Amino acid sequence: MAEEHVHGHDCSCGHDHSEEEMDNFVVLTDEEGNEVEFEFLDSIEYGDATYVILLPPDDNGVLIMELEETEDGEESLLQINDPMISEEVYAIFKEKNSDVFDFED
C-alpha cells in the first residue's frame, strides 16, 4: 500500500507541492456510473482500520471512507455504515488538522 503524504500550505517538509497536488485526487464511481473527483485530505488510523477523508467537488462537507486492501493487493474504499465510527474519525481529523483547516461546528 502506497503511503499518501498530505501537507498544509505552510508545511516545511521540503517537497514540491505543485507537482504533488496532482496526486491528491481520487476518482470514485457513483451508483449511476458517473466518475466524480474528490480531493484527498488525510488518512486516519482508527481501531484496526484506516479511513480516508475526501473533499467532494462541491466543497460541501467531507466524505469518510474505509480503506481496505483486497486479496490481490489493490486498494478499495468502502462506505462506513456506523455513524459512530464516522463521528470519531472526523473528530480525530479535526483535532489533527485544526491548524490547517477552518472548521465550522
C-alpha positions, 0 to 999 in steps of 0.5 A: 500500500502506497503511503499518501503524504498530505501537507498544509500550505505552510508545511516545511517538509521540503517537497514540491507541492505543485507537482504533488497536488496532482496526486491528491485526487481520487476518482470514485464511481457513483451508483449511476456510473458517473466518475466524480473527483474528490480531493484527498485530505488525510488518512486516519488510523482508527481501531484496526482500520484506516479511513480516508477523508475526501473533499467532494467537488462541491466543497460541501462537507467531507466524505469518510471512507474505509480503506481496505486492501483486497486479496490481490493487493489493490486498494478499495474504499468502502462506505462506513455504515456506523455513524459512530465510527464516522463521528470519531474519525472526523473528530480525530481529523479535526483535532489533527488538522485544526491548524490547517483547516477552518472548521465550522461546528 
